[in-house]
Amino acid sequence: MSTSTIPLAATGRVTRTWLVAGLAATGAAVCALAVTFVVHNSAGDAAAARGIVTLLVVGLPLVAGVYAIGGRHDVRFGAALVATSFAWSLTALGESPDSVAYSIGRVSGWLVFPWLIYLMLAFPVGRIRGRLARAMFVAVAAVLALLFLGSAPFVEDYPPSTPWATCRDHCPPNAFLVLDREPALMQSVVAPLRESLAVLLFAGVAVSLARRWRAATPLRRRAIGPVMLLSGVSAILLAAFFVARRRSPDADATVLLGILWSLCIPAIAAAFLAELLQRRLLLGNVLERLGTLLSADAGPASFRDAIAGALRDPGLEVLVTDGPARWRDSRGRAADLAAATANGRNVTLSRDDGAPGVALVHDSAIVADDEILRAVGTLALAGLRHERMKSRLAASLSQLATSRRRIARAADVERARIERDLHDGAQQRLIALRVRLSLVEELLQSDPEAGAAAVVELGEEVDQTLDELRALAHGVYPSMLRDRGITEALRGVAAQSPVPVRIQAFGLKRHSTDIDTAVYFTCLEALQNVIKHAPTATRVRITLRESEVLMIDIRDDGPGFDPKSVLRHDGDGLRNMRDRMEAVGGSLTIESAPGQGTRILAWVPLG
C-alpha cells in the first residue's frame, strides 16, 4: 500500500487559490446586487450615474483586494480592501424607500470616512505604523463614533444632498430616532463640527502621506505619490462639498461636488491597484535581471551593483557568510556585520537552513520595500549556494583528476613491473629454452640417447617457465578470484598470512570484474599493511556485508597510527585503497590512533 503527500507550499498555494476564487465570486455577487439595487431604486435620470458610482466605489476596492490577496506579501492590505468593498456596498441601501434600510444606507455612508482613512494610513503594508498615524486614526474613530454615529438617534432627517442617495424632498424618515423631535444644536453645532473635523482629518492624512513620501525611497515614492495627491484632492473636494451643501443643498454645484468627491474613493482604490501591479512588475524585472546575472556567472561584484541599481541605493552591500560569525563583502574582503549597520543602515538577513547566509546592508528607508528585499535576499542566497556548489564541484573534479593521475601512475608502475618480471624471468627462460632446443637438435643427430635425456630436461624447464608465468598472471588477476569469488580468494590469501585472519561474509554475491578486483585488492592491501607495519598485531578481521551497498570492514589490533601524518608523508598504500574504491564509485575512510589499532571502512554502491 502506498501513500502520497502534497507539499505544504503546494497546499498553501491551492488554499490561497480557492480563497481568492471564493472572494472574487462573493464580491462580484455583492457588487452586482448593490448596483442593481441602486439603479432600480434611484430617482429618474440619476439612476445611471448613481449605478456607475456604486460600481466604481464597490468594484475597484474589491478588484484591488482580491489581487493583493492572490500574492503572498499583501494579504493583510488585500483583506482590508475587500472588507472595505463589502462595507461600502451597504451604501446602496440609501436608495431604499424603506425607512430602516434607508437609515442603514445613510449611516453606512458615514463608514466611508474611517475605512478610507485607514486604507490610506495603512497603505501598502496593511497595518498603521507610527505613533502619529495611529493617533490620527483613533481621532477619526472617535469623531465617527461620537459625532456621526452618535448623532443618528437624535436627528429627524439625514442631509438630503449626499453622494449616497438621490432622494431630495420625500426621503424616508430616520428609523433610529429615539426622541420626539430633533434638538436644535444638532444642526447648529454638531453637524458643522463633525464636517469641519472630517475635513481636517482628511487634510491631516494628506499631510501624513506627504511626510511619508518625502522620507520614502524612490521606489516607494512612486507608490505613495498618486495616493497622496488624490487624498489632497479628496480633502479639498470634501470641504467644498460641505460648504456648498450648507449654502445651497439643491444646487447643481453641490451635486457635482458630491459626485466628484465620491469618485475620489474609487480613484484612490485604483491607485492602490496600480501600485500593486507596478510593484509586481518591478519585482519581476529586478529578479529577471538578477537571474540573468546569476546564469551568466557575472560574479558577486556585478550582482551587488545590479541590486544597488534596482533598489536605487548606491551604498548597498551584499555580505555572505565565511564561517561562524564571519562575513565577507562582494569584493571578497572581510566585513563586520555590526559595523555595517552604522550610519543608519539596516540589515536584512536571508537564512540558509536556519543559519544566516546572506545579509543585505541597505538604507533604512528600504525597509518598507520588504517584499522586494525578501525576494532579492532569497535570490542572493541562491547565488551563494550556486557559488558554493561550483566550488565543491571544482574541488571534486580536482580530486577526481588527482585520483586518476595516481591510478594511471600506479598502472604505469605495475606495467613496468610486469615488463621487468617478464624480461628477467619468463623471457630469459624462453630464450635459454630456445638455445637449448638448438643444442638438443644437434645432440639428437650425434648422440640420440643423450639427446633424448636432454629432451626430458627441457620438459622440466618448460614446466618451470609455465609455473613462473602462472605466478605472474596470479599477481595481475588471481585465478581464485576469477573462479571462486572474493570470499574464497581472500581465504586463500589468509591461509598463507603470518597473522591470523578471520573472514566473514554476509549476503555477498558475484559482481563485475571492476568491483570484485577493487574489493579484493583493497582487502589485500590492508592485510599487507598490517603484515608490514603492525608487527605486534595478533589478529585481523575482514567483514564483507552486502545489502543496498557492499560494505567492507577491516580491523586489526596493531599499534595504530595517525592517518593524517601517514597520508602526508608516506601513504601510497592508503591512497591506493581509496583510489580503488573511488574508481568504482565508492568511498573509504580510515579510523586509527596510536595504541588503538586500525579500522578501514569502505562502501561500494550496487545496482
ZAMARGU-4260 file (C-alpha; in steps of 0.2 Angstrom, whole numbers, plus 5000, padded with zeros to 4 digits):
<rodrens>
0) 5000/5000/5000 | 5007/5017/4995 | 5003/5034/5001 | 5006/5051/4993 | 5008/5068/5001
5) 5006/5086/4995 | 5020/5098/5000 | 5014/5111/5012 | 5019/5125/5000 | 5008/5117/4987
10) 4994/5116/4999 | 4996/5134/5004 | 4995/5139/4985 | 4979/5128/4982 | 4971/5136/4998
15) 4975/5153/4993 | 4968/5150/4975 | 4952/5144/4982 | 4951/5158/4994 | 4954/5171/4980
20) 4941/5162/4969 | 4928/5162/4983 | 4931/5181/4987 | 4930/5186/4969 | 4914/5176/4966
25) 4906/5183/4983 | 4912/5201/4979 | 4906/5200/4961 | 4888/5195/4968 | 4888/5208/4981
30) 4893/5222/4969 | 4880/5216/4956 | 4867/5216/4969 | 4872/5234/4975 | 4872/5241/4958
35) 4856/5233/4953 | 4848/5239/4969 | 4854/5257/4966 | 4848/5258/4948 | 4831/5250/4952
40) 4828/5262/4966 | 4836/5278/4961 | 4826/5293/4956 | 4824/5297/4937 | 4839/5302/4927
45) 4851/5300/4941 | 4849/5281/4941 | 4863/5278/4928 | 4876/5290/4936 | 4872/5283/4953
50) 4874/5265/4947 | 4891/5269/4939 | 4897/5277/4955 | 4891/5262/4965 | 4900/5250/4953
55) 4916/5260/4955 | 4915/5263/4974 | 4912/5244/4977 | 4920/5236/4962 | 4938/5244/4962
60) 4942/5241/4980 | 4936/5223/4978 | 4947/5220/4962 | 4962/5228/4971 | 4959/5217/4987
65) 4957/5201/4978 | 4973/5204/4968 | 4983/5208/4983 | 4977/5193/4992 | 4982/5182/4977
70) 5000/5187/4982 | 5009/5181/4997 | 5015/5198/5004 | 5000/5209/5003 | 4987/5198/5011
75) 4983/5210/5025 | 4981/5225/5014 | 4970/5215/5002 | 4959/5209/5016 | 4956/5227/5021
80) 4952/5232/5004 | 4939/5218/5002 | 4931/5222/5019 | 4930/5240/5013 | 4921/5235/4997
85) 4908/5224/5007 | 4906/5239/5019 | 4903/5252/5006 | 4891/5240/4997 | 4879/5244/5011
90) 4878/5262/5005 | 4867/5256/4991 | 4853/5254/5004 | 4852/5273/5004 | 4841/5272/4989
95) 4828/5261/4998 | 4811/5268/5001 | 4810/5258/5017 | 4814/5269/5032 | 4826/5255/5041
100) 4835/5251/5025 | 4837/5269/5020 | 4844/5273/5038 | 4856/5259/5037 | 4862/5265/5020
105) 4864/5283/5026 | 4874/5278/5041 | 4885/5266/5031 | 4889/5281/5020 | 4897/5288/5036
110) 4908/5272/5037 | 4917/5278/5021 | 4927/5290/5031 | 4936/5279/5043 | 4938/5265/5030
115) 4946/5276/5018 | 4957/5285/5030 | 4963/5268/5037 | 4967/5262/5020 | 4977/5277/5016
120) 4987/5276/5033 | 4990/5258/5031 | 4995/5258/5013 | 5004/5247/5007 | 5008/5235/5021
125) 4991/5233/5028 | 4994/5240/5046 | 4996/5258/5053 | 5014/5262/5058 | 5020/5276/5068
130) 5013/5285/5083 | 5006/5300/5074 | 4997/5289/5061 | 4989/5278/5075 | 4983/5294/5084
135) 4976/5301/5069 | 4965/5285/5066 | 4960/5285/5084 | 4954/5303/5082 | 4944/5298/5066
140) 4936/5283/5075 | 4931/5295/5090 | 4924/5308/5078 | 4914/5294/5069 | 4908/5286/5085
145) 4903/5302/5094 | 4898/5315/5081 | 4892/5304/5066 | 4885/5288/5073 | 4881/5296/5089
150) 4870/5309/5081 | 4859/5296/5072 | 4847/5293/5087 | 4844/5312/5088 | 4841/5318/5070
155) 4824/5318/5061 | 4831/5318/5044 | 4848/5315/5036 | 4855/5329/5025 | 4846/5327/5008
160) 4861/5331/4997 | 4873/5317/4998 | 4883/5306/4986 | 4875/5290/4993 | 4856/5294/4990
165) 4846/5303/4976 | 4831/5307/4986 | 4828/5326/4989 | 4810/5330/4996 | 4802/5314/5001
170) 4816/5304/5009 | 4811/5291/5022 | 4812/5297/5040 | 4827/5291/5051 | 4822/5275/5059
175) 4835/5277/5073 | 4827/5292/5080 | 4824/5290/5099 | 4817/5307/5103 | 4801/5316/5099
180) 4810/5329/5089 | 4827/5334/5084 | 4837/5345/5096 | 4842/5362/5089 | 4860/5360/5092
185) 4862/5345/5080 | 4861/5357/5065 | 4869/5372/5073 | 4883/5364/5082 | 4886/5345/5079
190) 4884/5345/5060 | 4896/5359/5057 | 4908/5352/5070 | 4909/5335/5063 | 4910/5341/5045
195) 4925/5353/5050 | 4934/5339/5059 | 4931/5327/5044 | 4939/5339/5033 | 4954/5342/5045
200) 4957/5324/5047 | 4957/5321/5028 | 4969/5335/5027 | 4980/5328/5041 | 4980/5311/5031
205) 4986/5320/5016 | 5000/5329/5026 | 5005/5312/5034 | 5006/5304/5016 | 5016/5319/5011
210) 5029/5316/5025 | 5030/5298/5021 | 5033/5302/5003 | 5047/5314/5007 | 5056/5301/5018
215) 5052/5286/5007 | 5064/5278/4994 | 5062/5282/4976 | 5053/5265/4973 | 5041/5269/4987
220) 5038/5287/4982 | 5031/5281/4965 | 5018/5271/4975 | 5014/5284/4988 | 5013/5299/4976
225) 4997/5296/4967 | 4988/5291/4984 | 4995/5307/4992 | 4989/5318/4978 | 4972/5310/4977
230) 4970/5312/4996 | 4974/5330/4995 | 4961/5332/4981 | 4948/5322/4991 | 4950/5334/5006
235) 4948/5349/4995 | 4933/5342/4987 | 4925/5337/5003 | 4927/5354/5011 | 4920/5362/4996
240) 4905/5350/4996 | 4901/5353/5014 | 4902/5372/5012 | 4891/5371/4996 | 4878/5360/5005
245) 4876/5372/5019 | 4874/5387/5007 | 4863/5378/4994 | 4859/5360/4996 | 4849/5358/4980
250) 4861/5367/4969 | 4869/5359/4954 | 4886/5364/4960 | 4883/5354/4976 | 4878/5339/4967
255) 4893/5340/4956 | 4905/5342/4970 | 4897/5327/4979 | 4899/5316/4964 | 4917/5322/4961
260) 4921/5318/4980 | 4913/5301/4979 | 4924/5297/4963 | 4939/5301/4973 | 4936/5285/4983
265) 4937/5273/4968 | 4951/5283/4961 | 4961/5280/4977 | 4957/5262/4976 | 4963/5262/4958
270) 4979/5270/4964 | 4981/5256/4976 | 4979/5243/4962 | 4991/5252/4951 | 5004/5252/4964
275) 5002/5233/4967 | 5003/5230/4949 | 5018/5241/4947 | 5027/5233/4962 | 5024/5216/4955
280) 5031/5221/4938 | 5046/5230/4946 | 5049/5214/4956 | 5048/5203/4941 | 5060/5215/4931
285) 5073/5215/4946 | 5073/5196/4948 | 5074/5193/4929 | 5089/5205/4929 | 5097/5197/4944
290) 5093/5179/4937 | 5102/5183/4921 | 5117/5189/4930 | 5117/5173/4940 | 5116/5162/4925
295) 5130/5172/4916 | 5141/5169/4932 | 5144/5188/4932 | 5152/5187/4949 | 5147/5194/4967
300) 5153/5212/4962 | 5141/5213/4947 | 5127/5205/4957 | 5129/5218/4971 | 5129/5233/4958
305) 5113/5226/4950 | 5104/5225/4967 | 5110/5243/4971 | 5104/5249/4955 | 5087/5241/4956
310) 5084/5247/4973 | 5092/5264/4970 | 5104/5263/4984 | 5122/5265/4979 | 5128/5261/4996
315) 5120/5244/4997 | 5132/5229/5001 | 5129/5211/5000 | 5138/5201/5013 | 5140/5182/5013
320) 5145/5170/5027 | 5163/5164/5028 | 5162/5153/5043 | 5154/5155/5060 | 5151/5174/5064
325) 5162/5179/5049 | 5157/5189/5034 | 5165/5195/5018 | 5158/5208/5006 | 5155/5207/4987
330) 5174/5211/4984 | 5179/5196/4995 | 5185/5207/5009 | 5182/5203/5027 | 5167/5213/5034
335) 5160/5216/5051 | 5141/5215/5052 | 5139/5226/5067 | 5150/5240/5059 | 5140/5238/5043
340) 5124/5244/5052 | 5132/5261/5057 | 5126/5277/5050 | 5108/5272/5049 | 5110/5257/5039
345) 5099/5242/5040 | 5102/5223/5038 | 5090/5211/5030 | 5096/5193/5033 | 5092/5178/5022
350) 5094/5162/5031 | 5101/5146/5024 | 5095/5130/5034 | 5091/5141/5049 | 5108/5150/5049
355) 5112/5167/5042 | 5118/5165/5024 | 5116/5182/5016 | 5115/5199/5023 | 5109/5214/5013
360) 5116/5231/5021 | 5104/5244/5014 | 5097/5261/5018 | 5084/5261/5032 | 5071/5268/5021
365) 5071/5252/5010 | 5064/5243/5025 | 5046/5247/5018 | 5050/5238/5002 | 5051/5222/5012
370) 5044/5211/4998 | 5057/5216/4986 | 5071/5214/5000 | 5065/5197/5004 | 5064/5192/4985
375) 5082/5199/4982 | 5089/5191/4998 | 5082/5174/4993 | 5089/5176/4975 | 5106/5182/4983
380) 5106/5166/4994 | 5103/5156/4979 | 5118/5164/4971 | 5128/5160/4986 | 5123/5142/4985
385) 5126/5141/4967 | 5144/5148/4970 | 5147/5136/4984 | 5141/5121/4973 | 5153/5127/4959
390) 5167/5127/4972 | 5163/5110/4978 | 5161/5103/4961 | 5178/5111/4956 | 5186/5103/4971
395) 5178/5086/4967 | 5184/5087/4949 | 5202/5092/4955 | 5201/5077/4967 | 5195/5066/4953
400) 5209/5072/4942 | 5222/5069/4955 | 5215/5051/4959 | 5215/5047/4940 | 5233/5053/4939
405) 5238/5042/4954 | 5229/5027/4946 | 5237/5030/4929 | 5254/5031/4938 | 5251/5015/4948
410) 5246/5007/4932 | 5262/5013/4924 | 5272/5006/4938 | 5263/4990/4938 | 5265/4988/4919
415) 5284/4992/4921 | 5285/4978/4935 | 5276/4966/4923 | 5288/4970/4909 | 5303/4968/4921
420) 5297/4952/4928 | 5294/4945/4910 | 5311/4951/4904 | 5320/4945/4920 | 5311/4929/4922
425) 5300/4921/4909 | 5308/4929/4894 | 5326/4924/4899 | 5319/4906/4902 | 5311/4906/4885
430) 5327/4912/4877 | 5338/4899/4886 | 5325/4886/4881 | 5327/4891/4863 | 5346/4890/4864
435) 5345/4873/4872 | 5332/4867/4859 | 5345/4871/4846 | 5359/4861/4856 | 5347/4846/4858
440) 5343/4846/4840 | 5362/4844/4836 | 5364/4831/4850 | 5350/4820/4843 | 5360/4819/4827
445) 5376/4815/4836 | 5370/4805/4851 | 5352/4800/4851 | 5352/4793/4869 | 5359/4809/4876
450) 5348/4819/4866 | 5333/4810/4872 | 5338/4813/4890 | 5341/4832/4886 | 5323/4832/4879
455) 5316/4826/4896 | 5326/4840/4905 | 5318/4853/4893 | 5301/4847/4898 | 5305/4851/4916
460) 5312/4868/4911 | 5295/4871/4901 | 5285/4867/4917 | 5296/4879/4927 | 5293/4893/4914
465) 5274/4889/4915 | 5274/4890/4934 | 5283/4907/4933 | 5270/4913/4920 | 5256/4907/4931
470) 5263/4916/4946 | 5265/4932/4936 | 5247/4931/4930 | 5241/4927/4948 | 5248/4944/4953
475) 5238/4953/4939 | 5221/4944/4942 | 5221/4930/4954 | 5213/4914/4947 | 5205/4910/4963
480) 5196/4927/4962 | 5190/4924/4945 | 5184/4906/4948 | 5178/4906/4966 | 5174/4925/4970
485) 5180/4937/4983 | 5177/4927/4999 | 5187/4912/4994 | 5201/4922/4986 | 5203/4931/5002
490) 5203/4915/5012 | 5216/4908/5001 | 5227/4923/5005 | 5223/4922/5023 | 5229/4904/5024
495) 5246/4910/5020 | 5246/4925/5031 | 5258/4925/5046 | 5244/4935/5056 | 5228/4926/5060
500) 5214/4932/5048 | 5196/4930/5051 | 5185/4932/5036 | 5166/4934/5037 | 5154/4937/5023
505) 5135/4941/5024 | 5125/4940/5008 | 5139/4943/4997 | 5136/4940/4978 | 5147/4940/4962
510) 5149/4957/4954 | 5158/4964/4939 | 5176/4962/4937 | 5179/4980/4942 | 5170/4979/4958
515) 5177/4962/4963 | 5195/4967/4959 | 5193/4984/4968 | 5187/4975/4984 | 5199/4961/4983
520) 5215/4972/4981 | 5208/4984/4994 | 5207/4970/5007 | 5224/4963/5001 | 5232/4980/5003
525) 5225/4982/5020 | 5232/4965/5025 | 5249/4968/5018 | 5249/4985/5028 | 5246/4975/5044
530) 5260/4962/5040 | 5272/4976/5035 | 5268/4990/5048 | 5260/4982/5063 | 5271/4968/5068
535) 5263/4967/5085 | 5246/4963/5078 | 5238/4947/5084 | 5223/4946/5073 | 5214/4954/5058
540) 5195/4953/5055 | 5188/4956/5037 | 5169/4958/5037 | 5160/4959/5020 | 5142/4964/5021
545) 5130/4967/5006 | 5113/4975/5006 | 5110/4991/4996 | 5128/4994/4996 | 5144/4982/4998
550) 5152/4987/5015 | 5170/4982/5019 | 5175/4982/5037 | 5194/4978/5041 | 5200/4979/5059
555) 5217/4974/5067 | 5223/4976/5085 | 5240/4983/5080 | 5249/4999/5087 | 5238/5011/5076
560) 5244/5027/5069 | 5240/5045/5064 | 5231/5044/5047 | 5234/5062/5043 | 5253/5061/5046
565) 5254/5044/5036 | 5244/5051/5021 | 5255/5067/5021 | 5272/5058/5022 | 5271/5040/5016
570) 5253/5035/5012 | 5254/5027/4995 | 5246/5011/5001 | 5231/5020/5009 | 5229/5032/4994
575) 5229/5017/4983 | 5215/5009/4993 | 5205/5025/4992 | 5208/5027/4973 | 5202/5009/4970
580) 5186/5012/4979 | 5183/5029/4971 | 5186/5021/4954 | 5170/5011/4956 | 5160/5025/4964
585) 5163/5020/4982 | 5172/5028/4997 | 5184/5024/5010 | 5188/5030/5027 | 5202/5026/5039
590) 5200/5026/5058 | 5215/5024/5069 | 5225/5032/5083 | 5241/5027/5091 | 5239/5012/5103
595) 5221/5009/5097 | 5223/4998/5082 | 5216/5002/5064 | 5199/5001/5056 | 5196/5003/5037
600) 5178/5006/5032 | 5173/5006/5013 | 5157/5007/5004 | 5153/5002/4986 | 5136/5007/4978
605) 5127/4992/4969 | 5115/4992/4955
</rodrens>
